[in-house]
Amino acid sequence: MIDEKLLNEVTLKAQGWLTEGYDAETQAEVKKMLENEDKTDLIESFYKNLEFGTGGLRGIMGAGSNRMNIYTVGSATQGLANYLKAAFPQLEQIKVVVGHDVRNNSRLFAETVANIFSANGIKVYLFEGPRPTPELSYAVRLLGCQSGVNITASHNPKEYNGYKAYWDDGAQVVAPHDVNIINHVNAIQDVREIKFHGNPDLIEIIGENIDSQYIEQIHTLSLSEDIDKRQSDLKVVYTPIHGVGKEIIPRSIARWGFTNIIHVPEQDVMSGEFPTVESPNPENKPTMAMAIAKAEEVQADVAMASDPDADRISVVAKNNKGEYDLLNGNQIQILLHYYLMVRNRELGRLTGKEYIVKTIVTSELIAKIAKKEGIKLYDCYTGFKWIATVMRELEGTDARYLGGGEESYGYLPETFARDKDSVSSIPLMAEITAWAKDKGMSLNDLLIDIYKTYGYSKERGISVVRTGKSGAEEIVAMMKNFRENPQKEIAGSPVVCIKDFQLLEQTDVKTGAKTKLDMPATSNVLQYFTEDGTKVSIRPSGTEPKIKFYIEVHDTLESAEAYDAKNDWADAKIDKICHDLGIA
């Protein structure tokens, strides 16, 4: 049953989009929604304003205040421009970088952003075409800019687009700038406040000049150039899944000396329609089906993918049964962190000042490896802006960053960019594969060896999707229930500790004692820890209509032969945990 009050509100709001200041195409789309007997699209498009959050915007494309279009993008950019002028009054010339991915309307939105910035007297470096998100971060630092904007919805379905805002350190914005920008964006109340007519003299097109420097910087990360040469014919399958990695990532891999790069031709087509996949998310096995098939065909040493904006990495390796299968995000993190720590030790480069960063929902096995290797570990919230915050706070000290990552398939092995980076992580993973092969091991053998040495873990992420207004309300209700009615045991093991990052409070379940969590801000995350070492983390996504569950179980692994049986045990246990949480 339609809420008449809500319908009246959205109707009035939509009628405001039929006025001067909105283009004819937008007005026609709004009229169609108003005249349609089914008011679902009207309500979903106008029941709220598309929120400019701490990471920017993300939403379905279309007309309306709750949709990605030139007016919501324009409002965000005008607000950001106003804040930049307030934040940097001493500068004669404020500078920004603007980039975009391959999605439908991405170029239009990027040019809109560039025009608005330039109309406000801000110098704009606009990429000539689609480029990776981490390259934008790199360019902000390289060109000495005060901000950057990338138009991308990452790995979301094709209906979506997004707007990521970056600060002068190349990282996504954090406090106090995030809240200040939001306030300036929210202050834009009339479309006529947006300066759409750009100043071409303040827009400079950039491209290959940045690409080549970026690729050279990435190659400085190599720790095994001699091994790369010996293993130069390593069979590396790579797919960009129709995204921006098509040109630059094969160049980056080749720069590390790997000559046998095998493409998935159908997915080398850059397209916002993502024609060969239902969803361009490389975390999903169906999305990786063509890469897996190609790996089987050529008997690849490793197969990898980047998501459409080339910040995330996906890895396929041959398992004990001779089958090619996806590594999960935690396994990717374990391998990358392990290699950077152990290889630096092998090369005699460890000084005791090194550190790594992971997010609180990423595998605790990484903490065990870091402890054994004598490397400082920092835990932070989900999102690379928090990893970048740790890096920024330690910049200028004698601490040396080795790498940072999160279980959601993002890793950053460098300091010259400040967002997750598949353009560097993919050649690094190729080098890890070569390093293992040089020792007579496959990537899967190396992972098992890590489990034998440091302890076994298995992780699974479950996303419960709830779309629209009712879905958002349901997600709020689920989090409320988990807080007010906490689990007493999980899969038969008593819960011994609860961490609530919204309250910044840790509770010892046995004693009831509460202690403060030392974090830079609050976050809507709840964690349960059990007596047998299981960790369950629950958080609503900040960018997608879903609530996420992160489940992690631990044990020992006595031998490689016991690995498959251990995986079966872990899967059964995680299934039981899902049942206990009501998400089976």
N, C-alpha and C positions, 0 to 999 in steps of 0.2 A: 504494500500500500504506500502511495506517494505521500510524503510529508508536504502538505500544502504550504506551510510557512517557508520551508526550504525552497520549494518550487517558485514561490513568489520572489524570494530573494535572488535566486539565480536568474530568473527571467529579467528582473530589473537590472541586474549586473550585465547580463548578455546584451540587453538593449543599449547599454552604454557603449558597446562595441560597434554599434551601427551609426556612429557619429563621425564627423570630420576628424581626420587624424588616423583612421584605420583604412587600409587599402580595400579596393573593391572585392578582391578575392576572399579576404578575411570576412568582410561583411556578408558576402553570399553564403559562406560556410556557417556563419552564426545564424542567419535567417533560416537556413535549412533546418538547423537544430531546433529553433524556436517553433517552426511550423510542423515539425514531426510529432505525431501523436505519442510516440514512445519518447519520453523525456530523459531516458537514461544517459544518452550522450551529453545532453544539455547540462544535466546535474553534475556528471563527472568532469565536464570541462570547466564549470564555473563555481562549484560548491566551495572552493577555496582558491587562494592565490598559490601558484607554484612556489613553494618555499625556497628562498635562497638560504641554504643551510651553511654549515661551516666549511663544506667542500664545494659549494656552488649550487648548481641546478641539475636536476635530472628528471625527465618525464616523457610522456608520450607526445609525439608531435601533432599539432593541429591548432585550430583556433580556440581561444579561451584563456582565462586567467590561470587555469591549472594545467596548461599545456605548453610545450616548447614551441615558440614561434618568435618572429622578429621583435614582437612587443615585450614578451617576458625576457628575452635575451637583451633587448634594448634597455629595459628598466634596470636589469642587473648591471649592465655596463655603465649606464649613466650614474648609478649609485656608486659603483667602484671608482669611476673617474672622479666623482666629487670627493670621495674619501682620499684618493691618491693626492689630490691637490691640497687637501687639509693635512695629510700626513707628511708631505714633503714640500713645505712652503719655501724652503731655502734653495730648492733646485731651480735653475733657469729652465731646464728641460727635463721633464719626467718622461721615462721611456718604458715601453711594454713590448712583449712578444705575443703574437697571436698565431695559434696553430689550429689544426683540425684533423679529424679522421676521415674515413671514406663514406660515412653514413649519408643518407639522403638529407639534403638541406645543410650539411655541415659547412660547405664552402659559402653558401648564402649567409649562414649565421656568423661565420668567421669574418666575412667582408663587412657585415653589419657592425660587428664589434670593432673592427679596425676603423670604420667610418666614424663611429661615435667617439672613440678615443681621440681620433685626429681632430674632430670637430670641437673637442674640448681642449685643444692645444697640446695634446700628448703625442710624442713621437712613437710610431708603431713600426715594429719589424714584423711583417706578415709573411709566413711561409708560402712559397709559390704553389704548393699542393699538399696532399696528405702527408703527415709526418708523425712519428711515434710520440706519445705523451712524454716519455723521459727525455727526448731530444728537445722538447720545449723547455723542460726544467733546466737542461744543460745550457740552452741558449740564453735564458734569463741571467744565469751566472756569467756566461762568457761575454755577453754584451753589456753587462753592468746595468741591467734594467731594474726598475722598482716593482714590477709586477708582470704577470703573464696570464693569458687565458687560453685554454685549449677546449675546443668544441668536440666533445666525445661522450658517448654513453658506454664506453669500454666494451664489455661482452654482453650487454643487455640485448634483448630481442630487437629486430629491425625497426619496430614502431617507435623506439626511444631515441632521444638524443640528450645531450647534457652539456654542462658548462663548468669547467674546473678553473678555479682562480688560484694563482700562485703569487707568493711574495718575493721580496728581493733576494732571498737566499735560495730561490729555486724550489722551495717546498710549498705545498698547499698551506693556505693561511691558518694560523692558530691565534689564540688570544694574545693581545687584545684586538688584533686586527680583524679577526673573524666577526666578532660581535659588532665592531664599529662599522664594518662593511655592510653587514646585515641591516643595521640601523639606517645607513645612508640609502640602501636599496629600498627599504620599506618607506622611506620618506618620499619616494617618487610616487605621487598620487595621480598624476595626469600624464597621458601619453605625449602631450605637447611639451612636457619638460625634457623629453629625450631629443638630443641633437643628432638626428639621423644623417644629416648632410655633411659628408666628410671633407677633409682638406687633403687632397692628393699629395701635396708637398711634404706632408708629415708621415706618409706611408712609404716604407722601403721594403721591397720584396727580397726575401732571403731564401736560400736553398742549398745548393751544392757546397757553397763556401762553409756552411755550418756542418753539413753531412760529413765532409772529409775530415774536418778537425775532430768531430765526435768519434768517428771510427778509429782514428789514430789514438785518441785518448783511451778508448776502450781497450785497444791492444796492449797498452802499458800494464794492464791487469794480469797478463799471462804470467804464470809461475813455472811453466814447464815447456819452454820453447823448443828445447832439444827433443823432448818426447813428442811434441806436436809434429816436428819434422819427421821423426821416425814413423809416426802413425798418420802421416799426411793423407793416406788413402782410406782412413776411417770412413765407413759408410754412414753418412748423416742424412737422414730424411728430414726435410723441413717444409712446413706449410704455414702461410700467413693467415689462413682461413678468410681469404678475401680482403685482408686488412692492409695496414700501412707498412707492415714488415716486409712486403714483397721484394723490394729492391735493397733496402739497407741491411737487413739481417743476413742474407747470403753474402753480401760484401763484407760484413763484420766477421762472419765465420771464416771466409776465405783469407781475410787479413791475418788470422791466427795460424794460417798454413794448411788448413784442411781443404783439400781439392776435390773430394768426392761428395759434393752436395747434391742430393737427389730431391727433386721437386715433386709436388703433387699438382700437375698442370691445371687441373680443373679448378683448384683453389688459389691459383696465382692470379685469377681474375679479381681485380679490386672492385668491389660492388657493395653498396649499402643494402642490397637485397639479400646478400649472403646466400646465393642460390643453391649451394650444395648441402646446406645444413638447416635444420629446424631452428637451432639457436647457435650463435657464434661463440659459445662459451667452451673453451678448450678443457674445462674441468669435466665435461660430460663425455662419456665414451662414444655415444653416437656421433658427436661432433668430430671426434678423432678417428672415425671409422676408415676414412680414405687414407689417412696417414698410416694407420695400422696395417691396412691392406698393402700399401706400398712398401712398408717395412718388411712384411712377410715375403713379398715378391722379390725384393733384392737382398733379403737377409741382412738388414741393417744392423749396425752396432748400436744405434740409438735413433729414435725419431722424436722430433720436437715441433712445437707449434708456438706461435705467439697469438694473443687475442687481437681483435681488430685494431686497437690503438697501440699494440705492441708494448704494453707494460708488463703483462703476465706471461708466464712460461708454462708450457705443458710438456711432459716427458713420457715417452713410451720406451720400455725396455723388455727384453726377452726374459721370461720367468723360468723357474725350475722345470716346468713342463714343456719348455720350448715354445711357449705361446707369447705373443707380444701383448703387453697390457700396460695400462696407465699406472704410473706412480701417483700416489696422492700428494697433495700439497705439502704435507708434513715430511714425507719421504724426500721430496725435492729439497726442502729446507735443510733436512738432516745431511744430505749429500753435499750441498753447497757449503754449509757451515763447517762440516767435518773437513772437507778438502782444504778450505782456506786456513783452518787452524793447523791441521797436521802437515800440510805441504810447507807452510811457513816455518814450522818446527824443523822439518827435514832440511830446509835450506838455511837453517841457522839464523832466521830473521826475527825470532821472537825475543823481545826485550823485557817482557813483563808489563808492558804498557798497553798491550792490545786489548780491544774489546769488540764484542758482537752485540747485536740487538735482535730481540724477537718480541712478538706480541704475546699477551697473556693467554690467548687461546691456542697458541702454537705449541707443538710437542715439548714436553718437559725432558725428553731424551737429549735435546740440544743442551739443556742446562747441565746434564750429567757429563756430556762430552767436554763442554767448556771448563767445568770444574776439574776434570782429570787432566786437561791440557793446560791448566793454569791461566785461562783467559777470562777476563771480566765479562759478565753477562748482564745486560740491562733488559728488563721486561717493560713493555709499554702497551698502550691500548692498540686496538685494531686500527689500521690506517697508517699509511706511510708518512703522514704529517707528524705522527708521534715519533716514529723512528728518526725522521729528520730533526725533530726537536732535541732528541738526545745528541745527535751529531752536532747541532748548532751549539748546544750548551758546552760540549767538550772541545769545540773548535778553538784553536789557539793554545791549548794545553799540550802536554807531552803524550796524551792518550792517542793511540793509533787505531782507527776504524778498520776492521777486516771485512765486515759484511752485516747486513741486516735483512730480515725477511718476515713474512707472515704466511700462515698456512693456506691462505687463499691464492697461492701460486704466484706470489710476487716476491722478488728478491732484488737487492741493490748491493753490488760488490764494489762500488766506487764512491768517491766523495765529490766528484765534479758534476754529478746530477743529484737531485734530492727527491726522487720518486722511483718506485719500482721500475726495473729496466730489463726487458727481455733482450734488448739489443746487445747488452753485455752478458747477461746470464746464460743465453743460449751458447755462444762460443765458449764460455767458461764451463758449461756442462759438457760440451764436446771435449774440452781438455781433460775434464775429470774422467770421461769415458776412455780417452786415450791413455791417461795415467794408469787407470785400472787395467786396461788391455796390455800395457807395457809390463805389468806385474802378473800377467796371465789370468786376469779376472774380467768378467763381464760387469756391467753396472749393477746387475742384480746380485752377483757374487760379492761386490763391494758393500752393498747395503746389508746383506746377511752378515758379513764380517763385522760391520759396525754393531749390529744387534748382538752378536756373540761377545764382543768386547765391552760394550757399554750398557747392555741391557736391551731387552725387547720392548717395543711399544707398537701399538696399532691405534690408528685414529680414524674417525669417520665423522664427516660433517653432514648434517641433515637440515635442509631448508624447508620450512613449512610456509607455503605461499598463501597469502590472503590479500586479494586485490580490492581496490576501491575504498570508499568511505567505510563500509561495513567491515571490510578486512582490516583496515587500520585500527578500528575499535576492538576487533577481536584480538589482535596482537597485544594491544594495551591490556586487555583483560587477562590474557595468558600470563604476561609478565607479573601482573598483580597477584595472580593465584600462586605462582611459584614462590613469590616473596612471602605471602601471608600463610601459605601452607607448604612449607619446605619439606623436601624428601627426608625421611628418617633413615632409609637405607636404599641402596642402589645395587641391583643384581645380587642381593644377599649380603652385601657388605655395608656396615654402618657408616653413615655420613659423620665425619669427625670435624669437618671445618666448612664454613660457608663464608664466601667473600662476596660482599655486595658493594659494587663500585659506584652505585648511585648514592649510597650512604657513606661511601669510603670507610666501610666497617667490616672487620673480620671477626667471626664468631667461633669460638671453640665450643663445639656442640656438647662435649662431655661436661665441661665446667660452666658453660654459659658465659665465660669471660669474653669481653669484646675489646678489640684493639683497633687503632686507626690505621688505615691503609695509606701509604705515602705515594700519592699519585698527583699529577699536576692539575687535574680537574676531575669532576664526576663523570661517570659514563653509565649508561643503562645496561650493565652487564652483571649477571649473577653466576657464581661458580660454586659447585659442590665438590668436595674432596672426600673420598672414602678411606676406610682403614686399609684396604688392599691396594691403594695407590691410584685408583680410578679418579679421573677428573672429568667433570661435566660442566661445560660453560654454555650459558644461554644469553643471547642478545638479539634484539631486533636489528635488522640491517638499516644502516643510515642512508642507503641509496636505492634500495629495492623493496617492494612490498612483501617482505618475508620476515619470519623470525628464525634465527639460526641456532642450531644445537651442535656443539662440538664435544665429541665423546672420545676419551683417550683411556686405554687400558695398558697395563704394564705386567711384565713377567721377565724371566730369564730365558735365554736360548742357549742350549748346551751344544748344539751341533747344526751344521747346515742341513743335514738329513731331517732334522726335526722341524724345519722351518714351515713346511706346508701344514703339518699337524698343528703347529702353534698358531698359524693364521686361522685355521678352522676353529680352534678354541676361542680365539679373539673375536671372530665374527659372531659366534654363538653368544658370547658374553655381551657384545654390543647390541645384538638383537634383543636380548633380555633387558638391557638398559633402556632401549627404545620403548619396549613394552611398559616398563615401570614408569617411564615419563609420559606415557599416553600418546606417543608419536609413532608407534609401530605401523 
